[in-house]
Amino acid sequence: QVQLQESGPGLVKPSETLSLTCTVSGDSISSYYWSWVRQPPGKGLEWIGYFYYSGSTNYIPSLKSRVTISLDTSKNQFSLKLSSVTAADTAVYYCARAPNWGRYYFDYWGQGTLVTVSS
Amino acid sequence: DIQMTQSPSSVSASVGDRVTITCRASQDISSWLAWYQQKPGKAPKVLIYAASTLRSGVPSRFSGSGSGTDFTLTISSLQPEDFATYYCQQANSFPPTFGQGTKVEIK
């Protein structure tokens, strides 16, 4: 049974860097596409980007200058860093997996973690 | 970016009703479409991918159809556990984009 679990601070100050980690269990992270998706309170879903186990990344253009997604295969984890945050970055952040045949089909999700940007 | 537009935004229905949700893409996405169900405080769960392929374990009362720009999700007989928000998502091209959601409420 594949499980994903997000972890990280729930409160980040404006202009600082949001850092989250997703721990994967039940399967190796050395395969698949690993994405982050966010959802502002009461709003819809926005894909942020992915890291493919081979090393390639892809980020949504509106966030590309501020986002980094990386993998730590030794810990079976991947992480998200979003710099220079503002209140508009307040959201529930989900980590998600997509299969090799469909990089944008998200078949397993973490439970989500709320990150609030506030001083 | 490809825009995904769902209708209706919300629907009130009773247990046993047939419910249909539509999703329109701003350009041709072939069959690269997924449907997700999200309950309050929970992560989305994929129901259907490739427009009409039911994910293993998803009840057969859920079905999807369509290709190109127009798609539908049908719940043939609504059950109490189906009250949730449903999202379509195009997986055809970068970046993947979601519809705004359709909330299925109890009538």
Interface residues (C-beta under 8 A of the other chain):
Chain A: G44 L45 E46 W47 N58 I60 P61 Y94 G102 R103 Y104 Y105 F106 D107 W109 G110 Q111 G112
Chain B: W32 A34 Y36 K42 A43 P44 K45 V46 Y49 A50 R55 Y87 Q89 Q90 A91 N92 F94 P95 P96 T97 F98 G99 Q100 G101
